[in-house]
Amino acid sequence: MDVNGTVAEGFEPVRDAFVRNFETLGERGAALAVYRDGRKVVDLWAGTKDVDGTEPWQRGTAQVVRSATKGVAAAVLLALWQRGQLDLDAPVAEYWPEFKARGKERVLVRHVLNHRAGLPVLDRPLTPEESLDPLRGPEAVAAQAPEWEPGTEHGYHALTYGWMLDAIVRRVTGKGTGEWIADEIAGPLGAELWLGLPAAEEAAGRAGRVGRVEAPEPASGAVLKARPKRSVTDAYQDPDSLTRRAFAAITPFPDQNDPAYRASALPATNGIATADGLARVYAALIGEVDGVRLLDAATVESARAEESSGPDRVLVVNTRFGLGYMLHGTASPLLGPGSFGHPGRGGALGFADPEAGIALGYVTNGFRKTVTADPRAQGLIRALRASLAG
């Protein structure tokens, strides 16, 4: 396997795990970046730029990272809170009056971030065309009644998270979340990350084509991993379940390779990033990167403090959330107990671990059936843990 890039001394196991993803797990094209104490120690890429093509992945190739977008978007609300422009314990309707309809008066901004708002589904899903209009999603959520009493339970808001967050950001700042990220996060950091791919980057072919890939058959004699529990399988197959309805809030889902989709800004699902761009943002959440730090230590502690845990009404497994971030646990194993971040359904991952001083970004063009713990990313995490221990 022709792997490009470098690893610092001691991080060779991470490179080995990256290679194994291609050799044994069916990786088509991917990149990995790891920062330690604000300095890049792993920078790797290999395979093809497009999941269905032959052009090689280049330094700077970006991909749609799906729900890994959520962690970057969460940093926007946290930064506004840190600056005193937003109160996390205020009702959402204080900033967005139309939102309070149908029993949502007590939904707090905090509930949007910790997935306790009770609004994971839409009674009438948006069409792909409607989803590209930045106003239609928020309007639909504002008209929706909660599925449970806000604040009492939690369930993953797969798509509605982004519309609620974006509406709050627009009311507080006058900018959409994508514009705010460009001006206040990606721009100052020099991070190759976009929520709304600019036309010039699209024309330059910056983003590769993504697509679904199947897991390879296990080698002869290999131990088969346990299949998902029947309750989880049933939830994804039942069209009336919260699980299916949450992921179907846009039906059918847009073509993720469509330039119009990539130019739009859906803070829950369509960020486009290089591995370095994603890792660089997380590194700047927990420390300085070339003189830029995004969140202070107190805000980081609040972000990774457990807000929700236990049975997830949507994902039907036990999940843990802080403020906008998944926390280390059985559903989404990260580096260690203090890690916080967000996976993207099917592959991508970004996270940070303040105790270790580590930030990681992994992007791929091949999406698997996994939701929160892709085997390729998990192999990289295990190798990183071993490198740090060695």
N, C-alpha and C positions, 0 to 999 in steps of 0.2 A: 504494500500500500504506500503510495507516494504522499507522505504527510509533509506539509509545509509549516514553517514557523519555528518557534524556539520554546524551550522550557529552561527555567533556572535550575541550577544544581540542587538535587534533592527532590525534584518534582518529576523525575523520569517515569515513576509509576503512572502518573497521570497521562503521559504520552502513550504508554503501553495500553492503558485502558481505552484511550481514544482510538487507537489502531484496532483493538479488539471489536469495537463497535462496528467497524467496517467488515472485519473478517468473519464475525460470528452473529451479529445482530442485524444485518441487512441495511446498515447505514448507506445512504446514497450520497449525501453531501452535508457537511456540518462544520461548525467552528466552535472553539472553546477559548475563553479568556478567563484568567484568574489574576486578581490583584491581591497582594499582601502588604498591608500597611501603606496603601496608596501607590505601590509600585507593581507593575505588571510582571508576573513570574511565569505565566503560561500564556502562550499565544499560538494556537494551532488551527489549521484548516486543511480540509482534504475533500476529495470527491468532486462531484459535478455541481455547478451552480444551480441547474434546474433538476428537479427530481426525475424528469423524463428526458433529459438531454445529455449531451456529451461535453459541452463547454466546461472547462475546469473552474472550480470555485477559486476565486481570487481573494487576496487581502482586500477587505472592504466590501465583500459580498454581504448583502443584507437579506433577511427573510421575515415574513410575517411570523410574529411570535405568539399569536393568539392571546390567551389569558395571562401570559407573562406581562402583558401590557398593564394589567391591573395594579401591579406593584409600583410601576412608574407613575401611574395616574394617582395612586394614593399619596405619593410624595407631594403632589400639588396641594391637596387639602391640608396635609400636615404642615407644609411650609406656610400656607395662609394662616393656619392656627398659630404657628410659631411667631408670625409677624403681627399677631393681634387683629387680623382682618376677619377672622372667623371663630365662632364659638362651637366647639364640637358637641356641647351639651345643649345647644339651642335647637328648637324645632326646625326641621327643614323648611317649613312654611314661613318661618321668619324671614328667610331669604327668597323664597319661592312661593308666594301666597297661593297660587293655583294648586299647589301640591296637597293642601290640607283636605281636599274633597274626599268623601267616602271613608271617613274614619281614620284619616292619617294625621290628625292634629298632633298626636304624641310621638310621631316618628322623629327621632333626633338625627342630627348629622352623624353622630357616632354610630347610629344603627345602620347607616349606609355602608360605613367602613367595616363593621364587624358582622355584616350579613344577618342582622336581626330585624330588618325593616319589615319583613313579612311580605315582600313584593317581588318574588323571584319569577313570576309568570305574567303574561298578558292574556286576557280573555280573548282578544283578537290579535293574533300575531301580526307583525309588520311584514309587508312584502319586501323583497330585496331593494326595490326602488325606493320605498318609503324609508328604509333603514339608512339610506345615504343622506337623507334630509336631517340636519342636526336638530331640528325642532320636533320632528314627528315622534321620535322615541320618548323624549321627556313629556310630551303631551299625552302619549298613551299611558305612561306610568302615573301621571297626575290624575288620570281618570280611572285608575285601577283601585279596587278595594283590596286590603291586605288579606293574605291567606291565613294569617294567625295574628294574634294580638302583638303589635310591634314591641320588641324588647324582651319578649318572654321566651322565644326559641330562636334557633338560628338555622339557616339553610342557604346554600350557595346561590347567590344572585348572578348567574352566569352571564347574562346580557344586560339585565335591567340595572345592575351596578353602575355601568358606564353612563347610562342616560341620566340617572340621578346625580352622579358625581359631576357630570358636565353641566347640568342645569345649575347646580350650586356654584360652580366656578364661574359660569357666565354671569350670574346675578351679582356675585361678589366683585369680580374683576372687570367685567365687560369683555373678556376674551374667552374663546373656547379653550378647552383643555389642551388641544394640540398646539394652539398658538402659544399658550402659556409655557408648555414644555419647551417649545423651540426657543422662546425668549429667556426663560429663567433657569432651565436645566440643561438641555442639550447644547445650546449656544455657548454659555459660559464655560461648560466643561469640554467643549469640542467633541462631544459624544455623537457617534453616528447612530442616531435613533430618531425616529419620526412618528408622530401620530398624525397622519395625513402626509403621504409622501409627496414632496414638491415635484412639480412638472419637470424641472431640470434633472432631478435624480431619476425619475421614471424614464425620461428620454435617454439618459446615460446608461440605462440597463442596470441600475444599482441593485434592484431586488430580483432574486431568483424566483423561479416557479416552484410552488409547493404542491404537494399531493399526498394522497393516502398510500401507505406502503404496508404490506402484511409482514408480520413477524415470521422469520424463517423457521422451518421445522427443526425441532431439537435434534441434536446429533444422536446417532444410535447409542443407546445405553445411558443417555442423559436423564437426569431426574426431572420429571415433569413438575412444573410449578402448579400449585393449587389453582383451580379455576375460581372466578368470582363467586361469592355466595349467591345462592338462588335468589334471595331478596333483592340483591343488587341487580342481577340479570333481569329479574321481573320488572324492576322499576324502569330500566332503560327500554324495555320492550313494550310497556304499557303506555299507550298514547294518552291516557288520562292522568298519569302520575305527575307529581310535581317535577320529577326528574326530567321526563320527556318534554313537558311543557316549558320548563325553564330554558332548556337548550333549543327549544323551538320558538322562542319569542320572535325570531325572524324566520319565516317559512316561505319558500325554501331558503336555505342559507346561501348568501351570495357567493359567486365565484371569487375565491380569494386571490386569483391571479388577474382579475379584471382591473385595469388601471383606474377605473372610476371608484372601485372599492378601496384600492390602496391609497387613493387621494383623499378619501373620506376620513373622518375622525370618530372612531368608536372606542372610547377609553376602556371598554371591557375586553376588547378582542382583536383589534387590527393594528396594533403598533408594529412598526417595521424597524428592525435593528440588526446591527452586526453583533457578534458575541462580545467584542470589545466595548461597543456602545452600551450594552446591557450591564456588563460587569463594571464599567466605569461609573455608571450612575449609582450602583449599589456601593461601590467603593467610596463615592462622595457623600453617601448617606451617613457613613460611619466614621469618616475621617477626611482629611484633605487630599485632594488629587490635583497636583499642579496649582496649589494655592486656593482651590475652590472646595468648599464644604457646603452641602445642601441643608442638612438638619443638624441641630446641636444635640449634645449627648442626652439632654433631658427629653427631647422630642423622640429620639430613637428609643429610649426606654419606654415611653408611652406607646410607641408604635408596636413594640414587640411584647408588651404585656398582654397576657391572655384575656381576651374579651368574650370569646365564645369557645365552648368545647363540648364534646360528647356527640350524640347522634345528630347527624345533619339531615334536615328534612328533605333536602334535594339530592345530595350525593349518597345518602343511605349508608354511610359509614361514619365512624367517629372522626370529626375534623376539629382542628384548633385554629382560631383566627385571632390576630391582634387587630390593630387599626389599619385595615386594608391589606394585610399580609397574612399568608398562611404561616403557621409556626411549625417547628419540628415536631413530628409525631408519626403515628403508624400510617396515616393516609398520605403524608408527604414528608418522608424522611429527608432531612437536610444534614448539614455537617455536624450539628450538636444541639444541645438543649436551648442555647441562646440564639440560634439561627432564625432568621425571618426572611421571607421572600415570596415568590409566586411562580408556579409552573404554568406552562401553556398546554392546553389539551393536545395530547399527541406527541409532545416532545420537549419544547423549549423550556428553559428554566433560568431564573435569575434569583440570587439570594445573597445575603451578607451574614457574617458571624462576627460580631464585635469583639468577643473574647479572643478569637484567633486572628482578628484583623483581616479576615478573608472576604472577598467578594467574587462571585462567579457568574459568568454569563455563558449559556450554551444555546446555540440555535441550530436548527436542522431544516432541511427541505422535505423530509419524509415524515409524515404524520402517522402515528400508530393509533390503536384503539384506546390507549391509556388516557386517563384523565388527570391524575395528580402525581403519579410516580412512575415515570417511564424507565424501563430497564437500562437504556443507554445512559441517561443522566445519572441514574443510581450507581452504575458502574464507575462513572467519573468521580462521584462523591466519595465512594469507598476508596478509590485510589488516592484522592486528595487527602482523605483522613489518614491513610497509611503514610503518605509523604510527610505530613505534619508530625506524625508520631515517630517517624524514623529519624 
